Amino acid sequence: MIEADEKRILVRYGGNWLDLQRSGAKVTWKHENGRSGELEFTEAGRLRGASGPDKDVEMDMAAEAWARELMQ
């Protein structure tokens, strides 16, 4: 199940969930297991912090990793 609006995306798969909340360039994420973090959109449209604090990744690669985690 997916719930979305302009500032939030909530994805549920079985008992797992991922909650993404956006405020400007910042994206805060939380998992059902208590893990959480913060990412930042760069001017190039990538996500900083998805694979380390100083590393940028493509948005689709970050989304793929989150999908794999949800389906485990």
Beta strands, then each sheet from edge to edge (+ up, - down):
strand 1: 2-4
strand 2: 8-13
strand 3: 16-23
strand 4: 26-31
strand 5: 36-41
strand 6: 46-48
strand 7: 56-58
sheet 1: 1+ 2- 3+ 4- 5+ 6- 7+
end
